[in-house]
Amino acid sequence: MNRPSPKIAWVAVAGAGSIGSRHLKVLAGMEGVEPIAVPVRASRAAELVESGYLTAQNIDEAIRKGASHCIVATDTGRHLQDGLDALDKGLTTLMEKPMATNAVDARTLLSRSEQNGCRLFVACVLRFSDSLSTFKEGLAQIGELH
């Protein structure tokens, strides 16, 4: 594959399970964005190539292929290490929720993003949740929360 033009944003997607696959599909449908699948299981790479995705064995290889951004969609237990890997390599990073399994790990990720001058985001689609909308509507009746 040829080196991308500067107008294309290449995004590494760490993890190619259900959520990672959804990210790959959405990114592939966006103009000016190209995903690079970074599956955890090497056996998944052939399937992804067959489906038309560019793949990489790890974040380093994805960067060599042009990645400047990363979505971490691996198992929750891997989020800390995968997030630190992306941030240490200077990638703008979107972490699937939960960002970390505890507050210490979350602070570590935030600190590392600040140290490396990287932007760090957390994906949270709960704003579309009926239960969250219902809860929000009831806040006026509950009063001030502490």
Backbone bond lengths (Angstrom), bond angles and torsions (degrees), N, CA, C in turn:
res aa  C-N    CA-C-N  psi(-1)  N-CA   C-N-CA  omega(-1)  CA-C   N-CA-C  phi
1 M - - - 1.453 - - 1.527 108.60 -
2 N 1.315 116.71 138.19 1.463 121.92 179.21 1.508 111.98 -73.08
3 R 1.311 115.32 156.26 1.474 121.14 177.00 1.523 108.37 -63.34
4 P 1.338 118.03 136.89 1.466 121.12 -176.33 1.522 112.24 -69.54
5 S 1.322 115.02 155.33 1.460 119.13 173.17 1.518 107.76 -70.60
6 P 1.335 118.37 156.29 1.463 121.13 -177.55 1.534 113.64 -61.86
7 K 1.314 117.81 -18.92 1.466 120.42 -177.98 1.523 112.68 -79.81
8 I 1.322 116.22 -9.38 1.468 119.61 -179.27 1.522 109.24 -95.79
9 A 1.316 116.34 131.38 1.469 121.66 174.36 1.522 107.31 -94.37
10 W 1.320 116.24 123.77 1.451 121.97 177.46 1.514 108.44 -99.86
11 V 1.329 116.15 127.09 1.460 122.16 -175.00 1.526 109.92 -121.08
12 A 1.335 116.28 119.22 1.459 121.14 174.68 1.524 107.99 -77.33
13 V 1.311 116.72 133.82 1.466 121.67 176.05 1.527 106.72 -115.58
14 A 1.331 115.69 103.12 1.462 121.83 179.43 1.518 108.63 -80.41
15 G 1.305 115.84 116.75 1.459 121.08 -176.71 1.519 109.35 101.91
16 A 1.320 116.67 130.46 1.464 120.37 -177.10 1.525 111.18 -130.08
17 G 1.327 114.62 31.78 1.465 119.28 174.47 1.518 109.09 -80.06
18 S 1.302 117.14 -149.93 1.456 122.07 -176.88 1.529 112.52 -58.43
19 I 1.325 117.46 -54.02 1.463 121.16 -177.03 1.530 110.80 -70.68
20 G 1.329 117.20 -43.72 1.459 120.03 178.00 1.518 111.76 -59.22
21 S 1.323 116.68 -41.75 1.466 120.99 178.33 1.518 111.51 -62.98
22 R 1.317 115.91 -37.78 1.473 119.87 177.58 1.529 109.79 -63.99
23 H 1.331 117.00 -43.57 1.464 120.10 177.55 1.529 110.80 -61.20
24 L 1.330 116.84 -43.54 1.467 120.47 179.39 1.524 110.78 -58.11
25 K 1.321 116.18 -45.60 1.470 120.83 -178.41 1.525 111.04 -63.98
26 V 1.322 116.75 -44.75 1.471 120.42 -179.85 1.525 110.37 -63.96
27 L 1.329 116.87 -46.67 1.470 120.29 -179.51 1.521 111.61 -62.55
28 A 1.336 116.95 -40.34 1.463 120.79 -179.94 1.527 111.39 -62.50
29 G 1.323 116.71 -26.62 1.464 120.90 179.80 1.519 114.43 -87.35
30 M 1.309 117.04 -1.96 1.469 120.89 -178.40 1.530 110.41 -94.46
31 E 1.305 115.95 134.92 1.460 120.46 177.62 1.528 109.57 -69.03
32 G 1.319 115.80 134.37 1.458 120.82 177.13 1.514 114.86 80.24
33 V 1.330 117.53 8.16 1.465 121.71 179.88 1.526 108.61 -127.55
34 E 1.313 115.34 135.81 1.462 120.99 176.66 1.520 108.96 -129.03
35 P 1.339 117.47 125.42 1.469 119.80 177.72 1.524 112.43 -85.05
36 I 1.314 114.50 150.73 1.462 121.97 171.37 1.531 106.00 -123.61
37 A 1.305 116.90 112.03 1.467 121.48 -178.88 1.526 109.82 -75.37
38 V 1.334 115.05 131.10 1.466 121.53 176.19 1.533 106.59 -123.02
39 P 1.346 116.05 80.97 1.459 118.71 -176.34 1.530 111.87 -71.39
40 V 1.310 115.70 149.07 1.463 121.25 176.61 1.523 109.32 -71.24
41 R 1.327 115.67 -43.66 1.465 121.28 -179.78 1.530 109.79 -92.73
42 A 1.309 117.06 122.11 1.470 121.73 -179.60 1.526 111.08 -57.69
43 S 1.336 116.82 -31.72 1.464 120.53 -178.73 1.531 112.14 -63.31
44 R 1.305 116.95 -22.79 1.477 121.80 -179.28 1.530 111.41 -77.29
45 A 1.321 118.31 -22.76 1.462 122.36 -175.57 1.531 111.81 -58.68
46 A 1.321 118.13 -44.17 1.470 120.93 -178.65 1.525 111.06 -60.51
47 E 1.324 116.79 -41.84 1.473 120.65 177.32 1.523 111.11 -60.08
48 L 1.325 115.43 -43.76 1.456 120.16 -178.36 1.529 111.81 -66.11
49 V 1.318 116.54 -41.12 1.471 120.64 176.79 1.528 109.38 -61.92
50 E 1.327 116.00 -43.53 1.466 121.00 178.70 1.525 111.29 -61.01
51 S 1.329 116.79 -30.96 1.462 121.58 178.52 1.533 112.23 -83.06
52 G 1.332 116.39 -0.50 1.461 119.49 175.35 1.514 115.83 98.67
53 Y 1.327 117.90 7.55 1.466 120.55 -178.96 1.518 111.57 -92.41
54 L 1.310 114.76 145.10 1.455 121.21 169.35 1.524 105.89 -76.86
55 T 1.312 117.63 138.52 1.468 120.32 -179.27 1.523 110.39 -124.50
56 A 1.323 114.11 161.16 1.459 122.29 174.67 1.518 107.19 -141.21
57 Q 1.327 116.51 150.23 1.462 120.59 179.99 1.511 112.29 -76.62
58 N 1.348 116.69 -24.43 1.463 120.91 -178.53 1.530 109.03 -160.00
59 I 1.316 116.35 176.98 1.460 121.52 -177.76 1.532 111.08 -63.50
60 D 1.321 117.83 -38.52 1.470 120.29 178.57 1.524 111.16 -57.39
61 E 1.325 116.15 -45.68 1.466 119.71 179.67 1.529 110.59 -66.61
62 A 1.324 117.27 -38.19 1.468 120.44 177.90 1.532 110.48 -61.61
63 I 1.324 116.45 -38.69 1.472 120.42 177.81 1.527 109.87 -65.25
64 R 1.314 117.26 -42.70 1.470 120.28 177.72 1.523 111.07 -60.85
65 K 1.328 116.25 -27.34 1.466 120.68 178.84 1.538 111.86 -87.99
66 G 1.332 116.63 -0.38 1.457 119.53 173.95 1.513 117.24 118.70
67 A 1.329 118.94 -3.96 1.471 120.73 -176.22 1.524 111.97 -61.79
68 S 1.332 115.54 133.46 1.459 122.12 174.37 1.535 110.34 -123.19
69 H 1.319 115.41 -5.52 1.460 122.83 -179.92 1.525 108.15 -134.49
70 C 1.331 116.00 159.33 1.464 119.79 179.24 1.522 109.95 -144.47
71 I 1.317 115.10 138.44 1.461 121.81 170.20 1.521 106.27 -110.92
72 V 1.326 116.25 123.99 1.463 120.92 177.63 1.527 107.53 -96.83
73 A 1.333 114.83 108.72 1.458 121.57 -178.56 1.528 109.84 -127.96
74 T 1.310 115.56 36.45 1.463 121.73 177.98 1.525 109.14 -86.95
75 D 1.323 116.69 -179.01 1.465 120.64 175.86 1.528 108.78 -59.81
76 T 1.320 116.80 145.79 1.465 122.22 -177.10 1.523 112.68 -50.87
77 G 1.313 117.97 -40.28 1.459 121.73 -179.33 1.525 113.84 -62.87
78 R 1.323 116.92 -16.84 1.463 121.81 179.01 1.526 112.45 -98.50
79 H 1.319 118.00 -9.01 1.465 120.88 -173.35 1.525 113.42 -55.02
80 L 1.314 117.64 -44.97 1.461 119.63 -177.49 1.525 110.29 -59.38
81 Q 1.320 117.80 -55.43 1.461 120.14 -176.40 1.525 111.90 -65.00
82 D 1.331 117.44 -43.13 1.467 119.88 -179.78 1.526 111.22 -66.24
83 G 1.329 116.38 -38.18 1.464 120.16 177.47 1.522 111.82 -65.87
84 L 1.333 116.38 -44.58 1.468 119.91 178.34 1.521 111.07 -62.76
85 D 1.319 116.62 -38.23 1.458 120.91 178.39 1.531 110.25 -59.92
86 A 1.316 117.22 -47.63 1.471 121.29 -179.96 1.525 111.46 -65.51
87 L 1.323 116.36 -45.08 1.466 120.49 -178.75 1.521 111.58 -66.24
88 D 1.318 117.68 -39.24 1.466 120.95 179.08 1.524 111.99 -66.02
89 K 1.308 116.03 -20.01 1.461 120.07 178.89 1.533 111.14 -98.27
90 G 1.340 115.89 8.69 1.459 120.28 173.74 1.513 116.28 81.33
91 L 1.335 117.54 17.23 1.457 120.21 -178.05 1.522 112.25 -87.97
92 T 1.315 116.75 135.22 1.459 121.28 167.08 1.523 104.80 -61.71
93 T 1.333 117.55 130.40 1.459 120.34 -169.21 1.521 112.86 -128.29
94 L 1.324 115.33 132.64 1.457 123.41 172.54 1.518 106.54 -110.09
95 M 1.328 116.13 118.94 1.465 121.35 179.12 1.527 108.59 -98.56
96 E 1.308 116.17 132.66 1.461 118.93 171.29 1.522 107.97 -67.46
97 K 1.309 116.19 153.53 1.455 119.67 179.01 1.526 109.67 -77.63
98 P 1.273 119.76 149.79 1.457 124.96 -12.50 1.530 110.15 -73.03
99 M 1.328 114.88 145.80 1.452 119.93 -179.25 1.528 110.46 -60.71
100 A 1.320 115.59 -38.41 1.462 121.27 -178.14 1.518 108.63 -149.13
101 T 1.316 115.35 165.52 1.466 119.42 -179.21 1.515 112.72 -87.97
102 N 1.345 116.83 -9.69 1.462 119.78 178.13 1.530 109.44 -157.04
103 A 1.325 116.02 168.47 1.462 121.60 -175.92 1.527 112.41 -65.96
104 V 1.307 117.39 -34.51 1.469 120.40 179.93 1.527 109.92 -62.48
105 D 1.338 116.80 -46.37 1.467 120.50 179.26 1.525 111.14 -65.66
106 A 1.326 116.94 -38.38 1.464 120.22 178.04 1.526 110.29 -62.33
107 R 1.347 116.66 -43.36 1.470 119.96 177.41 1.525 111.33 -63.65
108 T 1.316 116.60 -37.36 1.467 120.97 178.32 1.529 110.17 -61.51
109 L 1.326 117.18 -45.24 1.463 120.91 178.66 1.529 111.05 -62.99
110 L 1.318 116.22 -45.83 1.463 120.10 179.67 1.523 110.77 -62.04
111 S 1.320 116.74 -45.15 1.457 121.48 179.38 1.521 111.08 -59.96
112 R 1.329 116.26 -43.95 1.469 120.50 -178.99 1.524 110.89 -65.75
113 S 1.339 116.91 -38.07 1.468 118.83 178.55 1.524 110.24 -64.01
114 E 1.338 116.34 -39.26 1.469 120.42 178.39 1.528 110.86 -68.51
115 Q 1.327 117.39 -43.74 1.472 122.07 178.56 1.519 111.54 -57.00
116 N 1.329 116.00 -42.32 1.458 121.29 -174.50 1.525 113.27 -93.07
117 G 1.327 116.85 0.56 1.461 120.14 179.84 1.518 113.31 65.80
118 C 1.332 116.09 32.43 1.460 121.71 -178.79 1.523 110.05 -105.46
119 R 1.304 115.71 148.66 1.459 119.88 174.26 1.524 108.47 -86.93
120 L 1.336 115.78 138.75 1.457 122.77 -178.37 1.519 108.75 -128.08
121 F 1.316 116.72 128.49 1.459 122.42 -178.82 1.522 109.59 -127.52
122 V 1.340 115.98 158.43 1.460 121.52 175.42 1.517 108.15 -121.30
123 A 1.326 116.08 128.32 1.463 120.84 178.04 1.518 108.99 -77.60
124 C 1.303 115.74 129.75 1.466 119.94 178.46 1.517 108.00 -150.48
125 V 1.298 115.96 105.40 1.457 119.73 -177.93 1.531 112.08 -96.48
126 L 1.317 116.42 16.61 1.462 119.46 -179.29 1.526 112.67 -65.40
127 R 1.332 116.91 -16.39 1.467 118.14 179.26 1.518 110.76 -61.10
128 F 1.337 118.27 -17.15 1.450 122.23 178.14 1.530 112.42 -97.66
129 S 1.315 116.30 3.58 1.459 121.42 -176.68 1.520 111.15 -78.53
130 D 1.341 116.21 130.14 1.465 120.40 177.20 1.521 111.04 -60.08
131 S 1.345 117.02 -40.20 1.459 119.29 -177.71 1.529 110.87 -65.94
132 L 1.321 118.03 -38.78 1.462 120.39 178.48 1.532 110.92 -68.31
133 S 1.326 116.72 -38.72 1.471 120.37 177.07 1.525 110.64 -62.61
134 T 1.321 116.37 -42.36 1.465 120.63 178.57 1.523 110.08 -63.73
135 F 1.324 117.14 -43.37 1.463 121.58 177.50 1.532 110.26 -59.43
136 K 1.322 116.90 -45.82 1.463 121.50 -179.36 1.530 110.80 -60.90
137 E 1.319 116.99 -41.49 1.464 120.96 178.82 1.528 111.51 -63.08
138 G 1.329 117.42 -32.53 1.457 121.40 -178.38 1.519 114.18 -82.75
139 L 1.327 118.18 -8.26 1.465 120.87 -177.92 1.524 112.74 -58.69
140 A 1.327 117.53 -36.05 1.466 120.34 -179.67 1.534 111.32 -60.84
141 Q 1.320 117.29 -33.79 1.455 121.57 179.81 1.531 112.29 -78.65
142 I 1.330 116.38 -27.52 1.454 120.96 -177.38 1.511 111.23 -76.56
143 G 1.322 116.70 -40.95 1.464 120.81 -176.53 1.506 110.72 101.07
144 E 1.325 117.01 -167.93 1.436 122.22 -175.59 1.534 111.54 -67.84
145 L 1.320 115.40 135.04 1.465 120.48 178.97 1.520 109.47 -98.77
146 H 1.326 116.01 145.93 1.470 121.15 179.35 1.506 109.65 -124.06
